[in-house]
Amino acid sequence: MKAIITKAYGSVDVLSVENVDSPTIQEDEILVQVKAASINPLDWRIRSGEMKIMTGKTPPRILGSDYAGVVSKIGKNIHKYKVGDEVFGLLDIVKVKEGTYAEYVKVKENDINIKPSNSSFEEAASLPLVSLTSYQAFVNIAKAKKGNKVLINGCSGGVGSAAVQIAKALGYKTTGICSTKNVDFAKSLGADHIIDYKKENVLNRHEKYDVIFDTVGNLKFSLSKNILESKGTYVTTAVTVPAMIFSPLANIFRSKKYKLVVVKPNTEDLTRIKQMVEDEELKGQVSKIFNLQEVKEAQLMSQNGGFYGKLVLKV
Ligand SMILES: NC(=O)c1ccc[n+]([C@@H]2O[C@H](COP(=O)([O-])OP(=O)(O)OC[C@H]3O[C@@H](n4cnc5c(N)ncnc54)[C@H](OP(=O)(O)O)[C@@H]3O)[C@@H](O)[C@H]2O)c1
């Protein structure tokens, strides 16, 4: 099969398209022919070596955690899926060494679900990581309730564009923060209010929120707690080791909580995401599609920013 092989930590130059053997599956595994994979900042953070502490001495041989494709083979203990099923999902690339930037990937039952019937492969591949991050942040971590006021920082990015749509589907009152050029896009996702960070600082407003979801990591808890309701929760995607250790302890003594989201593959949560897509409450926001040979350009674009929604690799 063709795959993008990562030979060492470093710049995009460590990525090369090569012919390698397809994965061999075990009894509890599923082989998926990948039709599309999405680009996430996680991919180039791992590639650069920024996450060595979690990914080890050498990077995963094949990067990529999001995929959509067709079941090509099943292990003998797999009963929920059959060859030919159109599927999508997320695998934990920090643990697995063979990711989704390839023509085939092997996954476990927790990493997969049937693809929403109304999504293209590219749209479906753009959703798992960002929508599970948002869903798990709101539902599992912040335990937000219908009618809650939710602030989403970075509402035009991959996570933010999923978060705005999911927040609306779950019945929250949503305010998004983005730059001037993305205001119309954020409005089209259904945000109730938009704050253009180029023109206004959210911390200077007198509005308070039940949940702040910081997908950028620049709305520090020490400052943004002033715009949290008394029992509000701040959740960030910017995960650091000290915050992982100290925030649970500090939360015992404060009513406004500081929480981190670390997205996990979860097929039940993915069922909820699939339902939202089929109910037309959520759509993969693909802004550009690249082919495998263009992976360097795609990762550089993700690193440099300046686009909305998601970048996808067509395999
Ligand atoms: N912990 C986890 O489990 C987890 C899961 C997913 C993602 N993440 C992390 O979350 C971050 C976001 O991921 P992503 O996929 O959404 O990235 P992305 O698609 O690159 O989006 C980032 C967004 O940040 C916005 N932004 C930049 N500067 C800003 C500012 N000063 N104020 C407000 N918004 C600003 C940009 O919008 P403008 O162009 O409008 O400025 C951009 O749309 C990454 O660091 C990623 O590694 C963590």
The ligand as a Gaussian input file, in Angstrom:
#p B3LYP/6-31G(d) Opt

LIG

0 1
 N       -6.280000      18.140000      24.079000
 C       -6.884000      17.572000      23.041000
 O       -7.429000      16.451000      23.152000
 C       -6.924000      18.303000      21.736000
 C       -7.814000      17.873000      20.741000
 C       -7.891000      18.609000      19.559000
 C       -7.068000      19.726000      19.385000
 N       -6.197000      20.079000      20.361000
 C       -5.369000      21.294000      20.219000
 O       -6.275000      22.392000      20.106000
 C       -5.714000      23.407000      19.283000
 C       -6.719000      23.805000      18.198000
 O       -6.894000      22.712000      17.313000
 P       -7.655000      22.960000      15.928000
 O       -7.681000      21.675000      15.209000
 O       -8.931000      23.676000      16.175000
 O       -6.621000      23.961000      15.220000
 P       -6.882000      24.952000      13.983000
 O       -7.851000      24.327000      13.055000
 O       -5.556000      25.358000      13.482000
 O       -7.646000      26.206000      14.623000
 C       -7.027000      27.140000      15.452000
 C       -7.891000      28.387000      15.445000
 O       -7.363000      29.305000      16.405000
 C       -7.794000      30.578000      16.003000
 N       -6.968000      31.624000      16.638000
 C       -5.663000      31.901000      16.412000
 N       -5.281000      32.922000      17.213000
 C       -6.365000      33.263000      17.956000
 C       -6.610000      34.244000      18.960000
 N       -5.650000      35.067000      19.368000
 N       -7.846000      34.296000      19.528000
 C       -8.832000      33.466000      19.122000
 N       -8.665000      32.535000      18.162000
 C       -7.440000      32.439000      17.587000
 C       -7.666000      30.591000      14.498000
 O       -8.715000      31.401000      14.001000
 P       -8.440000      32.787000      13.213000
 O       -7.837000      32.385000      11.879000
 O       -9.793000      33.402000      13.099000
 O       -7.474000      33.565000      14.041000
 C       -7.869000      29.121000      14.132000
 O       -9.090000      28.939000      13.460000
 C       -4.401000      22.834000      18.749000
 O       -3.357000      23.332000      19.547000
 C       -4.538000      21.335000      18.950000
 O       -3.302000      20.681000      19.099000
 C       -6.097000      19.384000      21.528000

